[in-house]
């Protein structure tokens, strides 16, 4: 059995960036930015934590898991106090 733990209900959305894109943005700001200004580095692509978990589980299973076997994947939700939530 494969496990994935998610804090909260997994509905919150996030923007994820490649590290190399952030490094490039820092380089541009360092060399072309103006002192005292605020710069936001981000993207318009958002994904919920639960959607990302499902996507990653699928990719890991395709990459690592023997396709001739049956696997069960359990996604467990953790409350803010670290206890398991029964969803």
Backbone bond lengths (Angstrom), bond angles and torsions (degrees), N, CA, C in turn:
res aa  C-N    CA-C-N  psi(-1)  N-CA   C-N-CA  omega(-1)  CA-C   N-CA-C  phi
1 X - - - 1.445 - - 1.532 108.69 -
2 X 1.311 115.59 138.56 1.459 121.83 177.51 1.520 108.52 -104.40
3 X 1.340 117.20 141.21 1.454 121.55 -177.34 1.520 110.91 -119.26
4 X 1.309 115.98 145.42 1.458 123.10 172.51 1.520 106.75 -136.71
5 X 1.316 117.28 129.76 1.462 121.79 -178.81 1.523 109.42 -110.51
6 X 1.315 115.90 132.41 1.463 122.23 179.95 1.517 108.45 -126.85
7 X 1.320 116.81 129.19 1.464 121.27 175.66 1.522 108.63 -81.33
8 X 1.314 116.24 132.52 1.460 121.13 -178.43 1.521 111.01 82.67
9 X 1.335 116.42 -155.89 1.463 119.88 -177.08 1.524 112.93 -95.40
10 X 1.323 117.87 -3.41 1.458 121.39 177.17 1.513 114.55 80.73
11 X 1.332 117.26 2.53 1.462 120.11 -177.26 1.531 113.37 -84.83
12 X 1.321 116.91 -18.33 1.461 120.28 -178.96 1.534 109.20 -62.29
13 X 1.323 116.28 140.17 1.465 120.04 -179.38 1.521 110.79 -103.38
14 X 1.301 114.71 153.82 1.461 121.70 -179.59 1.529 109.47 -140.60
15 X 1.324 114.98 158.06 1.454 122.43 170.26 1.516 107.38 -103.66
16 X 1.303 117.37 131.89 1.455 121.25 178.36 1.520 108.54 -118.21
17 X 1.323 116.19 139.19 1.458 122.30 -178.22 1.518 110.24 -124.42
18 X 1.311 115.45 153.71 1.460 120.29 170.08 1.527 108.04 -72.61
19 X 1.309 116.82 140.84 1.460 121.29 179.74 1.527 110.40 -58.54
20 X 1.326 116.72 -39.82 1.470 119.81 -178.83 1.533 111.33 -62.71
21 X 1.339 117.82 -33.43 1.469 120.53 177.27 1.528 110.73 -68.23
22 X 1.323 117.30 -38.23 1.466 121.10 178.07 1.523 109.92 -66.98
23 X 1.319 116.73 -42.20 1.471 120.78 178.11 1.523 110.04 -61.09
24 X 1.336 117.28 -43.74 1.470 120.72 178.11 1.525 110.91 -61.79
25 X 1.340 116.80 -41.06 1.465 120.23 179.31 1.529 110.90 -64.52
26 X 1.336 117.10 -43.05 1.469 120.33 177.21 1.530 110.72 -60.34
27 X 1.316 116.65 -40.11 1.460 120.92 -179.98 1.535 110.78 -63.10
28 X 1.330 116.46 -44.10 1.467 120.62 178.54 1.531 110.33 -62.92
29 X 1.328 116.84 -45.25 1.464 120.33 -179.87 1.519 110.93 -63.67
30 X 1.324 116.69 -41.89 1.461 121.14 -179.67 1.521 111.54 -61.18
31 X 1.316 117.14 -42.11 1.466 120.66 -174.38 1.527 114.31 -92.76
32 X 1.337 118.20 -23.23 1.463 119.91 -176.16 1.523 113.64 -122.99
33 X 1.335 117.26 -9.25 1.462 121.00 -176.69 1.516 112.32 -76.14
34 X 1.311 114.49 168.19 1.457 121.14 178.58 1.523 109.05 -111.68
35 X 1.340 116.97 136.92 1.469 120.14 178.79 1.531 111.41 -59.09
36 X 1.330 116.03 141.39 1.457 121.55 176.28 1.520 114.51 89.08
37 X 1.331 118.28 -10.15 1.456 120.58 179.04 1.527 110.31 -90.28
38 X 1.324 115.47 156.03 1.461 121.31 177.34 1.520 109.11 -102.81
39 X 1.318 116.41 135.10 1.461 121.83 179.99 1.522 109.11 -122.36
40 X 1.312 116.06 130.52 1.460 121.64 176.84 1.520 108.96 -102.21
41 X 1.307 115.69 130.16 1.454 121.74 177.74 1.522 106.38 -112.28
42 X 1.304 116.98 117.62 1.459 118.76 -177.26 1.508 112.06 -168.63
43 X 1.307 113.95 -167.07 1.448 122.00 -178.94 1.519 108.35 -144.70
44 X 1.302 117.35 165.99 1.462 121.12 177.49 1.528 111.50 -90.79
45 X 1.337 117.21 -5.76 1.458 121.17 -179.37 1.526 109.71 -84.36
46 X 1.337 116.26 119.86 1.465 121.77 176.95 1.518 109.28 -119.13
47 X 1.317 115.88 146.94 1.455 121.35 176.51 1.524 108.34 -141.52
48 X 1.323 116.41 142.38 1.464 118.73 178.46 1.528 109.46 -75.81
49 X 1.301 115.17 156.89 1.460 120.38 -179.09 1.528 110.46 -61.57
50 X 1.338 117.37 -39.66 1.464 120.00 -179.32 1.531 110.92 -68.31
51 X 1.335 117.61 -38.53 1.466 120.16 176.92 1.528 110.74 -63.96
52 X 1.322 116.29 -41.89 1.459 120.42 178.42 1.523 110.86 -64.23
53 X 1.329 117.00 -41.87 1.464 120.34 178.64 1.523 110.68 -61.50
54 X 1.312 117.36 -45.15 1.473 120.62 178.84 1.530 111.23 -61.78
55 X 1.328 116.35 -42.79 1.464 121.15 179.22 1.532 110.51 -61.78
56 X 1.337 116.48 -47.62 1.466 120.37 -178.60 1.523 112.15 -65.47
57 X 1.334 117.16 -39.96 1.465 120.51 177.64 1.525 109.66 -60.66
58 X 1.323 116.61 -44.79 1.469 120.52 179.50 1.524 110.91 -60.48
59 X 1.331 117.02 -45.60 1.469 120.97 -179.22 1.525 111.52 -65.03
60 X 1.324 117.22 -43.12 1.469 120.84 179.97 1.521 109.89 -63.86
61 X 1.317 116.83 -42.25 1.460 119.52 -179.69 1.524 111.55 -64.40
62 X 1.327 117.54 -38.97 1.463 120.21 177.91 1.525 111.71 -67.41
63 X 1.331 116.06 -31.41 1.458 121.33 -174.58 1.530 112.32 -86.08
64 X 1.312 117.17 -41.60 1.469 121.39 -172.13 1.520 115.93 -104.58
65 X 1.295 116.36 -28.74 1.453 120.43 -166.55 1.528 110.87 -90.02
66 X 1.299 114.65 144.54 1.461 122.44 176.79 1.530 108.31 -71.05
67 X 1.346 117.72 115.56 1.469 119.74 -176.02 1.525 113.91 -66.01
68 X 1.324 117.76 -14.31 1.464 119.84 -179.43 1.535 112.02 -82.66
69 X 1.331 117.71 -9.03 1.466 121.86 -179.88 1.522 110.52 -104.53
70 X 1.312 116.94 157.11 1.458 123.04 175.88 1.527 108.48 -98.77
71 X 1.316 116.61 131.49 1.460 122.18 -179.65 1.516 109.35 -122.84
72 X 1.304 116.29 147.32 1.455 122.48 175.36 1.517 107.77 -109.92
73 X 1.307 115.65 132.32 1.461 121.44 178.97 1.515 108.04 -112.66
74 X 1.312 116.31 126.56 1.455 121.15 178.54 1.517 108.85 -114.62
75 X 1.324 116.47 125.31 1.459 121.58 174.16 1.511 106.56 -102.91
76 X 1.315 116.50 119.82 1.458 122.61 -177.90 1.523 108.68 -109.72
77 X 1.312 116.57 133.51 1.454 121.94 179.97 1.523 109.21 -99.02
78 X 1.327 115.92 133.08 1.460 121.30 178.94 1.520 109.22 -108.96
79 X 1.321 115.93 135.58 1.460 121.64 175.59 1.525 109.18 -74.76
80 X 1.313 116.56 169.96 1.464 120.93 -179.51 1.530 112.19 -61.54
81 X 1.333 116.69 -22.57 1.462 119.32 178.84 1.538 112.13 -87.66
82 X 1.340 116.60 4.56 1.455 120.81 177.10 1.523 114.65 87.29
83 X 1.328 116.66 -2.55 1.465 120.23 178.53 1.522 110.29 -84.90
84 X 1.301 115.98 154.80 1.453 121.29 -179.16 1.528 110.05 -74.56
85 X 1.316 115.24 140.94 1.454 122.20 177.94 1.514 108.51 -106.46
86 X 1.290 117.31 138.94 1.471 121.18 179.51 1.529 108.10 -94.51
87 X 1.314 117.46 93.04 1.464 121.87 179.97 1.503 109.97 -103.61
